[in-house]
Amino acid sequence: MYGDATSPANAFGSQAGEAWSAGYTGSASVVVGVIDSGIDYTHPDLYLNIWLNPLEIPPAFRASLADANADGLISFLDLNAAANSLYVSDLNGNARIDAGDLLADVRWEDGVDNDSNGHVDDLIGWDYANGDNDPYDDNRHGTHVAGTIAASGGNGIGVAGVTWSTQLVALKFLNASGNGSTSAALQAIDYFTAAAKASTLQDFAATNNSWGGGGYSQPIADAIARGAAEDILFVGAAGNGGPDQIGDNNDVVANYPSNYSSTTSAGYDAVIAVASITRTGGRSSFSNYGSVSVDLGAPGSSIYSTLPGGGYGNLNGTSMAAPHVTGAIALYSAVSDASAAEIRANLLASTAATASLAGVTATGGRLDIGKLLTIDTAGSDLRFGTSGDDRIDMTKGGNDRVFGGEGNDLFAYGSAFGAGDQVDGGSGTDTLVLAGVYVGASALTLGADQLRGIEHLTLVGGTSYALAMADANVAAGALLSIDASALAAGETLRFNGSAERDGGFAVIGGAGTDFLEGGAGDDLLDGGAGGDHLEGGGGGDVLKGGLGDDTYIVDSVDDIVLEQVGYGIDIVRTAIGTRTDLYVLAANVDNFAGTSTAGQGVRFNAADNLAIMGDGNDLLALDDGGNDRVSGNAGDDLFYLGAAFTNADALDGGVGTDTVTLAGTYTIRFEADDLVSIEKLALASSGNAATPNAYNLTMNDINVAAGQQMVVNAQGLLAGESFVFNGAAETDGSFNIRGSRGADTILAGAGADRLWGGTGGDNLRGGPGKDMFEYRATDESTAAAQDRIGFTKGDQIYLTPIDADGVAANGNQNFRFVGAAAFGGSAGELRVSAAAGTPNGWLVEGDTNGDRVADLSILVVATPGYQLNAADFWV
């Protein structure tokens, strides 16, 4: 119930306390229905505010009852006056006259349907769960709700409701377990509507519906529409998520009854859906939401209210948030004769912008009762323009309603445009001019009815502005231009058009730092000078940062970023782009932040790009040049450099299995920061023998982290393309090197490396570690194109993939080691003999067809004194 100015203060309270301080405490002439589990009508904080059906009072003494407070009604306040002591008795002995006494008194419960509504002795409402006239709460839910709406205030006990004297109709359709039927709910709604139609003295303003479950029901929708036709609002709890108690999106999966609408059937929407917020302004974790289907938020976490048996306690839920709104409607109705449609509009227009509700409720705001009660009071004007071009000056304040009519009209509000103002430009090209402080606590969040038929919004310089638009502010297919070009350096425009679904914006910022966000349409956002933040939203937007270091949030593949040379250090942030449909970074934009967690594809420009990617599997095309510094973060990322890699580039793969692909002619000694956390280095062929690629690569020790391995893959190179690799600097990591079709020169480092030269006469040296030299086919090293291996103790020659007898039908057969003996004419023999003319050289030969001629021939140069033996082979 607290507000900004109450003690204690709470900016995120309902602000009811501020209304009370101003003298707004409600009236017994206003009635609301509590469609729930009933009400403890004997509760000391509720008994005076239980509705007494005037048409069901027995006619025998109806005229004799005294209106003790002279308000034209007979209520429980009157029945507790001494003047009526002859007609009531305290039968339950609690020292007060309450509904329990009447329902036990045969003088009152006379067995006659006095109001002829089909309900006998419905003195205070009806119990549709049990089919009787006693709607006592045997659950607790309804009593808690009732206390939030209208617990008596100023009585020195317990709690106070939003309104202190509104009358509560107890309409019980939920049983003790909290369960009820659709048919019972339907009857409860219709009961309240019928009572409203029958009443001549009281305003039946709203029903509170803190219940839900089941799917769409046309009979319920029709009942709501019948109520709407009688100017009855239907306040519904947005719901508390599913079994996990985590709030769900009602725009995606409808929650009933809060998702019903009477717009079509009644000409306005009588349904108000309420989300829950905490005392610190956050959306309650259990609260459902929906940018279209949920209207506003209200306090719903740890709400202290009345409980059956005269007690009090805390409950959580959107069920607790909705009665704050119902109470607010009752409080407002006590001082205004506005229609239900106007009340709804004013209620939503008066919400306080709340960060946790922005984009997840229709208003983006929370209940603010104090603000609501300033609407349609003294100083609120109704103005109409002529058929010509009008200038309408509304700078004196008040909550004004202005209709421009025909012509090109100008509406000058200065600093006076607020949540209670409504401007409809009508036909023509109309302009609204603001000149004042619309930022911070005065930030302007436009409601649906506040701005219609306006084509231009001009912001006069001298201050900063914060504006948030509603979808209805721009008609379908229309464009609203916002001109803030007069704002000087140091003056900021914060524009939020994200609620717009079918119109567009053209926004021009000033010389300061602007934050511009478009809607779902095709917007033009021009930040002007200063470091601006531009987000187009949906649609094909044009984003133009101008001078300054700008940030572009790209939400659509159709967005266009325009940046001039030398206009600042700019950044694009987006999740757009896939591996098959790359996002192309606009020219002259330097920096990039990938925000996708599922992976994206990006083509960078020729500038010196600084990029940080998200956690998905990203494809980064960096072959346009520039000195790029890129971090892939988590995920299996692919960095494609083509022929553009230089020592000025720095690639950090982050977590995952990351690949750098080169395609060109390279003679390069990698520096420590050139390749970090890169697991694969792929070398691509030109694909054209006439223009072969060539690679001469020298690694830095830091390129491979301690204990890690880098795969270097040159398998795709053609026979005429060259591959020279030097990994000798590596001390604590290792390489898995896949050679090309040509004669490669490969030198690994100190780790346990794996070398596969492929075809061609390769020169392979593993270095000091225990290395593996791999062969998959005999033609990878023959007498005509013989590999030369630099071998140290502990190295292995891996021949297992070769079928030693060459007969596929026999399966993959292993070689048989025969030492230095000559081939015996049996397929599958492997021999090792001293290589003539090569110091420390050994000739490894394999015969796979039994013709006593070596099909496999490898020259192995071992360390001095080491004799190659069977243990050095995997056969």
N, C-alpha and C positions, 0 to 999 in steps of 0.2 A: 504493500500500500504506500510505501515511502516514495519520495521524489527528490529532485535536486535541492529543494529548499526546506525539506522537512528535517526533523531531528529525531532519530538519526537520518542522515541523508543517504539516498541511494539513487543514482542517476538512472539505474536500470529497473527501478520499481515502476509500478503502474502510474505513479504521480497522483494517486487518489488523495494523498495527504495534502497536496497543494490545493486541490479542489475544495477540500473541507475547510482549509484555512481561509479560502475566499468566500465561504458561506454556502457552498454547494454540498448538501448532504442528502438530497433526494426527497421524494414525496410519496405518500401512500396512494396518490392518484395514479401512480405508474405501477403496472403489474407485469411480472415476468413469470414464465412457466419453467419449472425445473423438471424436465423429463428425465427421470433417473430411477434410483432405487427407493425413492420416497424421501421424507424429511422427518427428523425428530421434532415434531411440532410442540413438544413440551420443553425444549431446550431453553434455558434462561436467556440466551442471546438470539433466539429465533422466534419465540412464541408470539411476540407482538407484531411480527411482520408476516405471519401466515395469512394468506388471503382468505377472507370470509365471503363466501358466495352470497351476495345480497338478495338474489332471487330465490335462494333455497331457505332463507330464514323463515320459520313458520309464520304464516300471516296472523296467527292468534296474538302474537305480541310484537310483530315486526314494527308496527307504527309506534309502539310504546318505548322502544329502545332510544336511549338518549345519545345524541352525537356530542360526546363530552368535549371534543376538541374543535367542534364546529367546522369540520372540513368537508361536510356533505356526505360522509361515508360512515358506515358502521364497521369498525375494525376491532381487533382484540385490544387495542389501546382503549377504545370506548368501553368494551365489556369489563375491563379491569377498573373502571371508574365506579365510585360508590353509587352513582345515579342509576346504575344498571344491576345492582346487587340482587334485586328481586327476580331476575330472569336467568341468573347463572349460579352455579355452585362449584366449589373447588372439590370435585369428587376424587381427584387423585392425590389430594392433600399436599400439594407442593407450594401452597401459599400464593398461587396466582391462577388466573383463569386462562386456560389454553385450549387448544383444539381437542385435547384428550378429554377434557371435562365436557365439552359439547357432544362428542361422539358417544359419551356414556350417559348422557342426559336425555331421557325420553321426551322431554319438552322440546328439545332441539332435533333429536333423531326420531322424527315422528312417523317414519315409514311412508312418507308421501313425497312424490316427485314434484315439489312445489314449482320448479322452473320448467317442468315439462321437457326436459332435455334427454329423457331416457335413463337418467341416473338418479336413483332414489337416495335422498339425504346426502348428496354430494356437497357437503358444507364447505370443504376446503380443497376439493380436487377429487381424484379417484385412484384406486388401486387396480390397475389392469393386469397385474401379475396374479392376483388372487380373486379378482372379480368382486370387489366390495368397495365400501366408501371410506376405508381406513388406510390411507397411504403412508403408514408409519414406516420408517427406514429400519429394516432388519439386516442391512448390509453395512453401511456407514458412508458409502460413496456419495449418495445424494445429499446427506446432511452436511458433509464437508463442502460440497459445491455450493449449497445454499448459504453457508456462512460466508463464503468469499463474496457472493453477490450482495447479501443484505443482512448480515449479522448486525444487531443493533449497536450503534455507536454512541459514545458519550454517556454510557450507563455505568462506567467504572468497573466492568467485569470483562473477562475474556478477550474477544477480538471485535473488530469492527469490519463490516463488509464495505465494499466499494460505495454502496449507497446504504444509508442507515435506516430508511423507512419504506423502501419499496416492498410491495406485497408479493408474496411468493405462492404460486399455485403448485401444490404437490401433486405431480402426475407420475405415479409409480408404475413402471412396466418391467423393471428388473427385480428379480427375486433375491432371496437372501444370499444366493451364490453369485449374484451379479449377472445372471442370465435372463434374457427376455426374448420375446418373439417380435417379428416384423409387424404382425397384425396388432400386437399390443402397442408398439411404438406409434403405428398409424393412428390408432384410436386416441392416444394421448395428444398427438399433434392436432387432430381434429377437434378434440375437446377444447383446447385452448382457443382455437379459431372460432368455435361456436360461442364460447364465453365472450370473446372480443366483440363479436357481432351483436350479442345480446346486451352488452354494457353501454350505458349512456353517461356514466360518471368517471370511468377510469380508462386510462390509455394502456392497452395491452401491447407492450412494445416489442417483446422478444421472447423466444424460448431458448433455454440453455440445453445443449445436447452433448453432454460429455460421455458419449457412448459410441460404439462402432462395431462393425462386424458384418459379414455377409456381402453380397454383391449389390449391384444396382437393382432397385425396386421401383417400378413405375408408380405403384400406389403411394409409396413414400414421397416420391418426387411430386406427384399430384397434390398430396397433402401439404407439402411445403409451399407449392404454388397457391393453394387456397389461402394459406396464411399470408403469403406475400400480397395477395389481392386485398387483404384486410390491413395492410401496412404493418405486418409482423415480421421482424427479422428472425432468422434462424441461425444461431451461433453454434458452430460445431467444433469439437476438438479435432485437431489434424491427425491424431493417432500416435501411438507409441511404438512404431516399428512392428516387426514380427516377433517370433519366439525369442530371437536374440536380443530383443529390447534395444536395438540400434535403429535410429530413425531411418525411414525409407522415403523415397521420392514419390509423392502422390501424383506428380505429373506422369510418372511411368506406370505405376500400379495404383489405381484409384482407391481412396479410402472413403467409405461411406459411413455416416451421411455427409461428412464435410465436403465431399467432392460434388454434391448436387449443385445445380444452378437453376434459378427460376427466371433467368434473363429472357428466354424465349417465351415462356408461358405468362410471365407477369410484367414484362417490359423493363425489369431491373433484376439484379441478382440479390435476393434476400439472404442468401447463405454467406456467412462470414466464417472462414476457416482459420483456426488459431493454432500457431505453433507455440512451443514452450522455450523460454530462455531462463538462464540462471540469474542469480543475484548480481553476478559480475558481467552480465550482458552476452555471455556465450549461448549459442543454441544448445539446449539440453541434449545430451547424447541420445536420449530415447526419442526425441521429438521428430516426427515426420516433417517434411518440408515440400516445397514445390513452387517454383518461380511463377507458375500460372495458377495452381490450384490452392495454394495456401496464401492467405491475405496478409497476415501480420503475426507478430509474436507478442507474448505476454508472459509474466512470471508464472512458472509452473514447476519449479524445483523447490522441494522442501517448503511447501506452503502450509502455514499453520492456520487451522480453521476448526470449526465446530465438528463434534462427533456425537453420535447417539449416546444417551444417558447423561447428558449435560457436560460432556467432556470436550477436550480439544486435542489436536494432534497434527503431526506433519504428514502430508502425502505428496507424492510426485506424479506428474503426468500432464499431458496436454489437457486432460480432464480438469486439472487445476488452473490451467491458463485460460481456458474458454470462459469460466465465470467472471474473471476480471473484465473481459470484454463485455459480457452480458451486463454486468454491473455498471460499466461505463455508459452503455446505451441507456440504461434506466436513469442514470444520473443526468445525462444530457436531455433525455425526454422530459425530465421534470422542469426544465427551464426553456424548452423550445417546442414549438409546434411543427417542426420540420417533418417532412414525410420520411417513411422508412428508407426510401432511395436516397434522400438527402442526408439522412443520418449515416447511412453506410458510407456514402462518399466523403462526408466530413470526418467520420471515424478514420478512414484509411488515409485521408489527406493529412490528418493530424499526427500520424505516426512519427516517432523519433528514429531517424536513420541509425541503423545498428549494423556494425560490420559483420556480425555473425549471421545476419539475415539477408545481407545484400546478395542478390542473385539467387536466393533460395526461397524467397517469398515475393509476392506480387509487389508489395510496397517497399521491401527492403528495410522495414522498420518495425518498431515495437510500439505497443500501446502507450499513449501519453495522454492521460485523462485531463491533466491541467491544460494542455494545449487544445484538446477537443472542445473544452468549455469556453474557449475564446472565440470560437467560430459562431457566426450568426448572432452576435450580440451587438450592443451599441457600437456604432461606427462602421458597421458592415453595410456596404452600398450595393445596390443593384442598378447598373447603368446600361443603357442601350445607345449604340451609335446610329447615325443616319444612313441614308443610301449613298452618301458621298464619301469623300476621303476625310476621315475624322482624326483629330489628335485628342486622345482621352487621357487626361492627367489624373493619375491615381496615387500620387506621391504622399498623400496625407495619412495613409495607413488604413487599418480596418481590414476585415475579411470580406473582400469585395467580389461581386459577380458581375462580369462585364461582357456584353455581347456587341461586337462591332457591326454586325450586319453586312451590308454591301459596301463596296469601296475599298481603297487601299488605306487601311487605318494604322495609326501609330498609338501604342499604349505605353505611356511613360509612368513607370512605377518607382523609379529611383531606388531607394533602399527599403521600400515598403512591401515588396512582393513576398508573401509568406505562404505557409501551408494552407491557409484558409482562403486564398484568392483563386478565382477561376476566370480565365480569359478565353473567350471564343471569338476568334477573328471573323468568322463567317466567310463570305466570299471575298474575292480580291486578294491582293498581296499585302499581308499584314505584318507589322513589326512590333515586337515587345522590346522595350529598352529598360535595362537595369543599371543602376549606378549606386553601389553601396557595398556594404560588407556582407557577402554571401559565402562565408567560409567558417570553418570550425563549428561552433555551436549554431551558427547562422547558415550553415550549408543548406543548399536548396535541393530537396528531393521532391521532384514533381509527382503529384498523383495523377491518376488517369484523367480526371476531369479538370485539371488545372490549366492545361494548355491544349487548345484545339484550334485548328484553322489558322495557326501562326506559321508564316513562312520564313521570317527572319527574327533572330534573337541577337540584339546588340548589347555588348557589355562595355560600359564606359570605364576608362582607365582610372587609376588612382587607388585601387585595392585589388585583392585577390578574389577569386570566385571558385566555388565548388558546387557543381550542378549535376544532378542525376535525373534522368528522364524516365518516364513511364511509356509503355508500349503505345498507349492511346494518344500520346502527345503528337505523334506524326501519323497522318492517315496512310492507309495502304497505298503504296506507290508514290507517295509524296516525299518531298525533300525539305528539311529544315536546315537553314544555314545559321551558324553561330559565329559571330564576328567578334573576336577578342583582340584584334590587331592593335587596339589602342593601349593595351596593357604594357607597362614599361618593365625593364629589367627589375627583377625582385618581386614582381607581381605574377601570381600563378593562376592558371586555369586548370581546375580538375573537373573534367567533363566525363560523365558516365552515361552512355547511351545504350548500355548492354541490354536493357529491357525491351528495346525496340525490335519488333519481329518482322514488320512488313513495310516499313518506311526507311528513309535514309537521312544521313547528316552530312553537311559540308561545314567543317569546323576550321577556323583560322585562329591560331594561337597568337600570343603576343611575344614580347622580347624576353620574357622570363621563362622559367621552367614549367612547361605545361604537361598535364597528364590527360590524354585524350583517349577515350574508349568508345568505339562505335557499337552498333547493334548488328542484327542479322542481315541487314540490307547492304547495298553498295555505298560505302561511305568515302568521303574525302576528308582526310585529317592532315592538316598543314600546321606543323608546330611553330613555324616561324623561327626567330632567333632563340637561343637558349638551349640548354640540354633537355630535350623533350622525351616524353614516354608516350608512344603511340601504339594503340591496340585496336585493330579494325573490327574484331569480332567476326561474325559470319559474313558471307557474301564476298564479292570481289571488290576489295577496298584499295584505295590509293593512299599511301602513307608517305608523307613528305616531311622530313625533319628540319630542313633548313640549317642555318648556322648552329653550332653547338654540338656537344656530344650526345647523340640521340639514341634512344632505345626503341626498337621496333618489335612489337609482339605480333607475330604473323599467325593467324588462326585459320587461314583458308589458302588453298592452292591457287586461288585466283587473285590473291593480294599482290599489289605492285608496290615495291619500295623504290622511291626516288631519292637519291642522295648525290649531291654535287661534289666535285673534286675539291679537297681542301676545306670542307665544311665541318670538320670535326672528326673525332674518333667515335665511330658509331657501332652499335651492336644489334644484331637480329636474334631474337629468341623465338624458337618455334619447335613444334613437334612434327611439322609437315615434311613430307618426303619419304619415299620408300627406295628399296634397292633397285626397283625397276622403273621408278618414276622419281628422279632426283629433284630435290628442292634446289633451285639455283640462287646462290647468294648474289644479291644485286651489286652492280658495279659501285665502287667507291665506298662500300661498307667494309669496315676493317675486321670486326669481331663477330663471333657467332656463338650462340649457346643452344645446343640441342636439348630439348626437354622431353623427348619421347623415352619411355621406359620399354617400349616394344621394339625399338630400333628404327632408324631412319636413314635415308640416303641424301647426301648433300654434295652439290658441286660448288666448290669455292671459286672466288674470282682471282684476278692476277695481283691483288693487293697483298700486303703483308698481313695475313690473317692470323688472329688469335682465336682459337676455338676450344670449347669444352662441350663434350657430348653427354647425353644421358646414359642410362644403364642398359640400353638394348644393344642389339647387334647392328652396328652402324656401318654404312659404306660412305667413305669420304673421298671424293674426287678432288685431288689437289694438283692436278697436272697442268693447270693454267699458270703456274709459276708463283712468284712471291716468296718472301721469307716467312714461312708459316710455322706457328707453334700450336700444336693440336694435342689435346688430351681426349682419349677415347672413353675414359672411365670404365665402368663394368660392361660386360658383354663381349662377344666375339666380333671385334671390329676389323674392317678392311680399309687400309689407307692406300689409295691408288695415286702414285706420284708420276707415273709415266716417265718422261725424260726430264722432269723438272726438279728433281731432288738435288739440293746442295747442302753444304755444311751449315748454311744459315737456317735450315729447317730443323725443327725439333718435334719428334713424334713420340708421344707417351701413350702406350696402349691401355694402361690401367689394368684392372682385373679382367680375366678372361683370356681366350686364345686369340691373339691379335696378329694381323698380317699386314706387312708392307709390300706392295707390288711396285716394281720398277719396270720400265719398258723404254730402253734407249741404249745409248753407248755411255758407259760410266767408267771412269778411273777415279776412284774416290777412297779416301781414308776417313772412315766414319769417326766423328768425335763423340765424346761421352754422352752428350745430350741429344745427339741425332736420333738414336734409337733407344728407347727406354721401355721396358716391359713389352717388348715385341717378341712374339713366339715364333713367327714365321716370316721369312724374307723370300718373296717370290720374284723370280726374274723372268720376264715375258719375252717371247720372240717377236721380231718384227713381222714374221709371217711372209717375208719376201727375201729370197736368197740374194737379190740384187742390192738390198739395203740391209745388211745383217746388223743385229745388235751385238754389242760386245760389253763384257762386264769384267772389270778388274777391281775387286773389292778388298779392302783391308779393314779389319774390325778393330774396335777399341775394347779393352777389357770390360768396361762398364756396360757395353751394349747387351751383355747377357748377365743377369743377376746371379749371385752365388747359388749354386745348386740347381739352377734352371738350365734349360736347353732351348736353343734356337734351331728351327728347321730352315735350312737354306735350300730352296728348290729351283734348280735350273733345268728340270726335265723337259720343259717345253721348247728349249732352244734347238734350232736346226743345226745340222752338221757343220755348216759354214759359220756358225756364230760361236764366239769364244767365251770361256768362263774361267777366270783366274780368281781364286779365293785365298785370302791369307787371314787365318784366325789365330795366329801364333801368340797374339797379345793376351788372349783369354787365359785367365789363371784359375778361376773357380766355377765357371760354368762349362757348358759343352755345346757341341754342334751336331746336328743331324743333317748332312749335306747330300743332296741329290743332284748328281752331275747331269751334263747335257749329252747330246749325241756326238759332240765333237771331242777333241783332245783337250781335256780340262787339266788345270793345275790347281790342286786343292791342298792347302795346309791348314790343319786344325790346331787347336790349342792344347792346354794342359789337362783338360777334362777327358772323360770317357766319351769320345766322339764316335759317331757312326757315319761312314763315308761310302757313298755309292757313286761310282764314276759314270755309270751308264756306258753306252757304246763309245768307241774311239779309244785311242791310246792315251790313257790318263796318267798323270803323275799325282799320286796320292800319298800324303804324309799326315799321320794322325797326331803327332806330337807326343809329349811325355805320358799321357794318360793311357788307360787300357781301352784301346780303340777297336772298333769293329769295321772291317772292310767287307762290304756286302756285294754279292753277285747274284743276279737272278737268271741269267742266261749265258751260255758259253760264248756268244758273239760279243759280249761286253769286253772281253780281253782275249785276243787271239795272237798267234805268232806274227800276223801281218799288222795288227794294231794292238800292241801289247801294253797293258798297264804296268806302271812301275810303282811299287808300294814301298814306302819307308816304314820299316817294321821294328818295333821294340818289344821286349819281353812283356807278356801280358796282353798284347794285341791278339785279335782273332780274325780269321778270314772266314766269312760266312757264306757257305755254298749250299745250304739246305734248300733254297727255292729251286735249284737246278735239278731236273730229272736226269739222274746219272746214267741211265741206260737208254734214254731217248725214246722209249716206247710208252706212249700214253696209256695203252691198255694195261700196263703193269702198275700204273700209279706212279707217284713221285718216289723214285728209288734214290737211296743215298750212295755217295761215293764210297769205295773201299780203298783205304790207304795202303799202298804197297811199298812205301819207303822210296828208296832210290832205284828200285828194280825197274827194268824195262817193262813196257806194256806187254801183257801176256795174251792179248787178243780177246779179252773179255770186256764187254762194255761196263762202264762204271768204275774204272780204275783211276786212282789219283796218285801221282808220284811227285816226289820232291828231290831235286838233284842240284848239285852246285852249278851255278851259272858261270860258264867259262867267260873270262875277261871282265867280270864284274866283281870287284872285291866285296866280300861278305854277301854276295848275291846268291839267291836261290831261285831255281826255275820250278814253278808249280805248274803241272800239266795234268789235264783230265781227258780221258778217252771215253766218249759217250756212245760210240757205236761199235767198239771192238775191232777197229781197223788198225790198231797200233800207232795211230797218228793223233797227236794232241788236238782236241777240239777246243780246249780251254788252255790258255797259256798266259801266266802271270809272272813278271819278274819282281821278286821280293828282295829288297836290300835291307838286311837285318843289322842290328848293332854288332860291332866287331866281336867275334867269338861266339855269337849265338847261332845254334843250329836249329833250323826249322824242323818241327816234328808234328806227329799226328795230333797232339794236344792243342796245336795252334789253329785247328780247323773245326768249323761246324759243318759237317758233311750231310 
